[in-house]
Amino acid sequence: MSNFAFGQILTAGLMVAQAPPEETGFSLWVFVVAGVVAFLALVLFIAFLVYGKLWFQAFMSSADVSMGSLVGMGFRKVRPTIIVPAKIMAAQAKLDIGRKNGISTNRLEAHYLAGGDVLRVINAIIAAHRAGIDLDFDRAAAIDLAGRDVLDAVKTSVYPKVIDCPDPQRSGKNVLSAISKDGVELRIRARVTVRTNLEQLIGGATEETIIARVGESIISSIGSSDKHQDVLANPDRISKAVLERGLDAHTAFEIVSIDIADVDVGENIGARLQADQAEADTRVARANAEKRRAEAIAMEQEMKADVAAKKADLVRAESEVPNAMAEAFRAGNMRS
């Protein structure tokens, strides 16, 4: 086709060269128009070679993707092999693909250029549409660009997921340890059933927050129980008390249920603490007794020192008696 067009242009050029001067201007315009038409025909031929298959697929699926849009995608570095299948899926799922308010080609390109996963967003919208969940393209694109898996969020909304509390992979612990008022330790493993809350998925807390809140509430509820036998006899009382606290507020999930999977009796922490306290009191009493004994021994030594000092004073006084008597005789104060 391109060789034929080139031949036509060459023939028109020869005719212009052989035409009379008065016809040269008109023939020149014919030559220019023929060249432009041939160039456009060549461009369309190349475009059909590159994008013809995708355009025909979109045309047969009523996906509203023009050849100009496909050529523009090539200049904008947008992969049409992603945009066209996404638009076809939206059209076949009976979604609104209108250019004004629907899932238009321009909106898909904008999401692709922003770094989003176009096919995952379309699959999520289709799944939500089939499940009767209100999810438009803007919210799905925002969730995807926020780093959340929008398709997994929709699936979790339809089929709730179960979270272990505690999660061994996150915390390295298999059970929660809580102590009732009677001092007995209970080791509990709970399972939390949640589903995604699409309204709060952007900016909402993640699974780690749910696990932390549920674990804290379970420990607090057991700690307020008078006896550990009450928890063993009626473990669902703990789960009901935890559910009433609204632990899913400001999170990306809605708690469906909290089930106590396993309860084991651990150590008697209260008795051990009492024994440790008694041992500590005994050590304190022994220390006080030793202190008093040391003080008594020190006082005894002080008294012995005082006695020795008094004896020394007595001996010194006795040694002065003969001198006093001799002085008295010399002075005539004493007579034999």
C-alpha positions as CSV (number, residue, x, y, z in Angstrom):
1,M,0.0,0.0,0.0
2,S,2.8,2.4,0.8
3,N,4.5,1.7,-2.6
4,F,1.3,2.4,-4.4
5,A,0.9,5.7,-2.6
6,F,4.5,6.6,-3.5
7,G,3.8,5.9,-7.1
8,Q,0.7,8.1,-7.1
9,I,2.7,10.9,-5.6
10,L,5.5,10.5,-8.2
11,T,3.0,10.5,-11.1
12,A,1.3,13.6,-9.7
13,G,4.7,15.3,-9.5
14,L,5.4,14.6,-13.2
15,M,2.0,15.8,-14.2
16,V,2.6,19.1,-12.3
17,A,6.0,19.5,-14.1
18,Q,4.4,19.0,-17.6
19,A,1.3,21.2,-16.9
20,P,0.9,24.7,-18.4
21,P,1.9,27.7,-16.1
22,E,-1.8,28.7,-15.5
23,E,-2.5,25.2,-14.2
24,T,0.6,24.9,-12.1
25,G,-0.9,26.5,-9.0
26,F,-3.9,24.3,-9.0
27,S,-1.8,21.2,-9.7
28,L,0.5,22.1,-6.8
29,W,-2.4,22.1,-4.4
30,V,-3.5,18.8,-5.7
31,F,0.0,17.5,-5.2
32,V,0.1,18.8,-1.6
33,V,-3.3,17.3,-0.8
34,A,-2.3,14.0,-2.3
35,G,0.9,14.0,-0.2
36,V,-1.0,14.7,3.0
37,V,-3.5,12.0,2.2
38,A,-0.7,9.5,1.5
39,F,1.1,10.4,4.7
40,L,-2.1,10.0,6.7
41,A,-2.8,6.7,5.0
42,L,0.7,5.5,5.9
43,V,0.3,6.6,9.5
44,L,-3.0,4.8,9.8
45,F,-1.5,1.7,8.2
46,I,1.3,1.7,10.8
47,A,-1.2,2.3,13.6
48,F,-3.3,-0.6,12.5
49,L,-0.3,-2.8,12.3
50,V,0.7,-2.0,15.9
51,Y,-2.7,-1.4,17.6
52,G,-5.2,-3.0,15.2
53,K,-5.6,-6.2,17.3
54,L,-6.2,-4.3,20.5
55,W,-8.6,-1.8,18.9
56,F,-10.6,-4.6,17.2
57,Q,-10.9,-6.4,20.6
58,A,-12.1,-3.2,22.3
59,F,-14.5,-2.5,19.3
60,M,-16.0,-6.0,19.4
61,S,-16.5,-5.7,23.2
62,S,-18.0,-2.2,23.1
63,A,-15.2,-1.0,25.4
64,D,-15.0,2.5,23.9
65,V,-11.3,2.7,23.1
66,S,-10.4,4.7,20.0
67,M,-7.4,4.3,17.8
68,G,-6.3,7.8,18.8
69,S,-6.3,6.8,22.4
70,L,-4.1,3.8,21.6
71,V,-1.7,6.0,19.7
72,G,-1.6,8.5,22.5
73,M,-0.9,5.8,25.0
74,G,2.3,5.0,23.1
75,F,3.4,8.6,23.4
76,R,2.5,8.8,27.1
77,K,4.4,5.6,28.0
78,V,1.2,3.8,29.0
79,R,0.9,0.1,28.2
80,P,-2.3,-0.4,26.2
81,T,-2.1,-4.2,26.8
82,I,-3.1,-3.3,30.4
83,I,-5.6,-0.5,29.8
84,V,-7.6,-2.3,27.0
85,P,-8.2,-5.6,28.8
86,A,-9.2,-3.6,31.9
87,K,-11.7,-1.6,29.9
88,I,-13.0,-4.8,28.2
89,M,-13.5,-6.4,31.6
90,A,-15.4,-3.4,32.9
91,A,-17.6,-3.3,29.8
92,Q,-18.3,-7.0,30.0
93,A,-19.2,-6.7,33.7
94,K,-21.8,-4.1,32.8
95,L,-20.0,-1.3,34.7
96,D,-20.3,2.3,33.8
97,I,-17.5,3.1,31.3
98,G,-18.9,6.5,30.3
99,R,-16.4,9.2,29.5
100,K,-18.0,11.7,31.9
101,N,-18.6,9.8,35.2
102,G,-17.7,6.2,34.4
103,I,-14.5,4.2,34.2
104,S,-13.1,6.0,31.2
105,T,-9.9,5.4,29.4
106,N,-8.4,8.6,30.6
107,R,-9.1,7.7,34.3
108,L,-7.5,4.3,33.8
109,E,-4.5,5.9,32.2
110,A,-4.2,8.4,35.1
111,H,-4.3,5.6,37.6
112,Y,-1.6,3.7,35.7
113,L,0.6,6.7,35.5
114,A,0.2,7.3,39.2
115,G,1.7,3.8,39.8
116,G,-1.5,1.9,40.5
117,D,-2.5,-1.6,39.6
118,V,-5.2,-1.1,37.0
119,L,-6.2,-4.7,36.6
120,R,-6.4,-5.3,40.3
121,V,-8.6,-2.3,40.8
122,I,-11.0,-3.4,38.0
123,N,-11.1,-6.9,39.4
124,A,-11.9,-5.5,42.9
125,I,-14.7,-3.3,41.5
126,I,-16.2,-6.2,39.6
127,A,-16.1,-8.5,42.7
128,A,-17.7,-5.7,44.8
129,H,-20.4,-5.2,42.1
130,R,-21.2,-8.9,42.1
131,A,-21.4,-9.0,45.9
132,G,-23.6,-5.9,46.1
133,I,-20.9,-3.8,47.8
134,D,-20.8,-0.1,47.1
135,L,-17.3,0.5,45.7
136,D,-16.7,3.1,43.0
137,F,-13.5,3.6,40.9
138,D,-12.3,6.6,42.8
139,R,-12.3,4.9,46.2
140,A,-10.8,1.7,44.8
141,A,-8.1,3.7,43.1
142,A,-7.4,5.6,46.3
143,I,-7.2,2.3,48.3
144,D,-4.8,0.9,45.8
145,L,-2.5,4.0,45.7
146,A,-2.5,4.0,49.6
147,G,-0.7,0.6,49.4
148,R,-3.6,-1.6,50.4
149,D,-4.6,-4.7,48.5
150,V,-8.0,-3.6,47.3
151,L,-8.9,-6.9,45.8
152,D,-8.0,-8.8,49.0
153,A,-10.1,-6.2,50.9
154,V,-13.1,-6.9,48.8
155,K,-12.6,-10.6,49.2
156,T,-12.4,-10.2,53.0
157,S,-15.6,-8.2,53.0
158,V,-17.3,-11.1,51.3
159,Y,-15.5,-14.0,53.0
160,P,-14.4,-12.9,56.6
161,K,-10.9,-14.0,57.6
162,V,-9.8,-15.4,60.9
163,I,-6.9,-13.9,62.9
164,D,-5.1,-15.7,65.7
165,C,-4.7,-13.9,68.9
166,P,-1.9,-13.9,69.7
167,D,-0.3,-14.4,66.2
168,P,2.8,-16.7,66.6
169,Q,4.3,-15.2,63.4
170,R,4.1,-11.7,64.6
171,S,4.7,-12.0,68.4
172,G,6.4,-15.4,68.7
173,K,3.9,-16.3,71.4
174,N,1.3,-19.1,71.2
175,V,-0.9,-18.1,74.1
176,L,-2.0,-15.2,76.2
177,S,-1.2,-15.3,79.9
178,A,-3.7,-13.7,82.3
179,I,-4.2,-14.0,86.1
180,S,-7.5,-13.9,87.9
181,K,-8.1,-12.4,91.3
182,D,-7.4,-15.7,93.1
183,G,-3.9,-15.7,91.6
184,V,-4.2,-18.6,89.2
185,E,-2.7,-18.1,85.7
186,L,-4.8,-18.9,82.6
187,R,-3.3,-19.4,79.2
188,I,-5.7,-18.5,76.5
189,R,-5.7,-18.7,72.7
190,A,-8.4,-16.8,70.9
191,R,-9.5,-16.6,67.2
192,V,-11.0,-13.3,65.9
193,T,-13.2,-13.3,62.8
194,V,-13.1,-10.0,60.9
195,R,-14.2,-8.6,57.6
196,T,-12.9,-5.5,55.9
197,N,-14.6,-2.2,56.5
198,L,-14.1,-0.4,53.1
199,E,-15.3,2.9,54.6
200,Q,-12.3,3.0,56.9
201,L,-9.8,1.1,54.9
202,I,-7.9,4.3,54.1
203,G,-6.3,5.5,57.3
204,G,-7.7,2.7,59.4
205,A,-5.6,0.6,61.8
206,T,-4.3,-2.8,60.6
207,E,-4.5,-6.4,62.0
208,E,-1.8,-5.7,64.5
209,T,-4.1,-3.2,66.3
210,I,-7.0,-5.7,66.3
211,I,-4.7,-8.3,67.9
212,A,-3.3,-5.9,70.5
213,R,-6.8,-4.6,71.5
214,V,-8.3,-8.1,71.7
215,G,-5.4,-9.4,73.7
216,E,-5.5,-6.5,76.1
217,S,-9.3,-6.8,76.6
218,I,-9.1,-10.6,77.3
219,I,-6.3,-10.1,79.9
220,S,-8.3,-7.3,81.5
221,S,-11.5,-9.4,81.6
222,I,-9.8,-12.3,83.2
223,G,-8.0,-10.1,85.7
224,S,-11.4,-8.8,86.9
225,S,-12.8,-12.3,87.5
226,D,-12.9,-13.4,91.1
227,K,-12.0,-17.0,90.5
228,H,-10.4,-18.8,87.6
229,Q,-13.1,-21.5,87.8
230,D,-15.6,-18.9,86.6
231,V,-13.6,-18.4,83.4
232,L,-13.2,-22.1,82.8
233,A,-16.9,-22.8,83.4
234,N,-18.1,-20.0,81.0
235,P,-15.4,-18.8,78.6
236,D,-17.9,-17.2,76.2
237,R,-18.5,-14.6,78.9
238,I,-15.1,-13.3,78.3
239,S,-15.7,-13.1,74.5
240,K,-19.0,-11.3,75.0
241,A,-17.4,-8.8,77.3
242,V,-14.7,-8.1,74.8
243,L,-17.1,-7.6,71.9
244,E,-19.1,-5.0,73.9
245,R,-16.0,-2.7,74.0
246,G,-16.1,-1.8,70.3
247,L,-12.5,-2.8,69.7
248,D,-12.8,-2.3,65.9
249,A,-13.3,1.5,66.1
250,H,-11.0,3.4,63.8
251,T,-9.7,0.2,62.2
252,A,-9.9,-1.2,58.7
253,F,-11.9,-4.2,59.9
254,E,-15.2,-5.0,61.5
255,I,-15.1,-7.7,64.2
256,V,-17.6,-10.4,63.5
257,S,-16.9,-12.7,66.5
258,I,-14.3,-13.5,69.1
259,D,-14.0,-17.2,70.0
260,I,-11.9,-18.7,72.8
261,A,-10.2,-21.5,71.1
262,D,-8.2,-23.0,74.1
263,V,-7.9,-22.3,77.8
264,D,-5.3,-24.0,80.0
265,V,-4.6,-23.5,83.7
266,G,-1.0,-22.4,84.4
267,E,0.8,-21.7,87.6
268,N,-0.7,-20.5,90.9
269,I,1.0,-17.2,90.8
270,G,-0.9,-15.9,93.9
271,A,0.3,-18.8,96.1
272,R,3.8,-18.5,94.7
273,L,3.8,-14.8,95.5
274,Q,2.6,-15.4,99.0
275,A,5.3,-18.0,99.6
276,D,7.9,-15.6,98.2
277,Q,6.5,-12.9,100.5
278,A,6.6,-15.2,103.5
279,E,10.2,-16.1,102.7
280,A,11.0,-12.4,102.3
281,D,9.4,-11.6,105.7
282,T,11.3,-14.5,107.3
283,R,14.6,-13.1,106.0
284,V,13.7,-9.6,107.2
285,A,12.9,-11.0,110.7
286,R,16.2,-12.9,110.8
287,A,18.0,-9.8,109.8
288,N,16.3,-7.8,112.5
289,A,17.1,-10.5,115.1
290,E,20.7,-10.6,114.0
291,K,20.8,-6.8,114.2
292,R,19.4,-6.9,117.8
293,R,21.9,-9.6,118.8
294,A,24.8,-7.6,117.4
295,E,23.6,-4.6,119.3
296,A,23.3,-6.6,122.5
297,I,26.9,-8.0,122.1
298,A,28.1,-4.5,121.5
299,M,26.3,-3.2,124.6
300,E,27.8,-6.1,126.6
301,Q,31.3,-5.2,125.5
302,E,30.6,-1.6,126.4
303,M,29.5,-2.6,129.9
304,K,32.6,-4.7,130.3
305,A,34.7,-1.7,129.3
306,D,32.9,0.4,131.8
307,V,33.5,-2.2,134.6
308,A,37.2,-2.3,133.8
309,A,37.3,1.5,133.9
310,K,35.6,1.6,137.3
311,K,38.0,-1.0,138.6
312,A,40.9,1.1,137.4
313,D,39.5,4.1,139.2
314,L,39.1,2.0,142.4
315,V,42.7,0.8,142.3
316,R,43.9,4.3,141.7
317,A,41.9,5.5,144.7
318,E,43.1,2.7,146.9
319,S,46.7,3.6,145.9
320,E,46.2,7.2,147.2
321,V,45.0,6.1,150.7
322,P,48.6,5.4,152.1
323,N,49.9,8.7,150.8
324,A,47.0,10.5,152.4
325,M,47.5,8.8,155.8
326,A,51.3,9.6,155.7
327,E,50.5,13.2,154.9
328,A,48.0,13.3,157.8
329,F,50.6,12.0,160.2
330,R,53.2,14.6,159.1
331,A,50.7,17.3,159.5
332,G,49.7,16.1,163.0
333,N,46.2,15.6,162.0
334,M,46.4,11.9,163.1
335,R,48.1,10.5,166.2
336,S,49.0,7.0,167.0
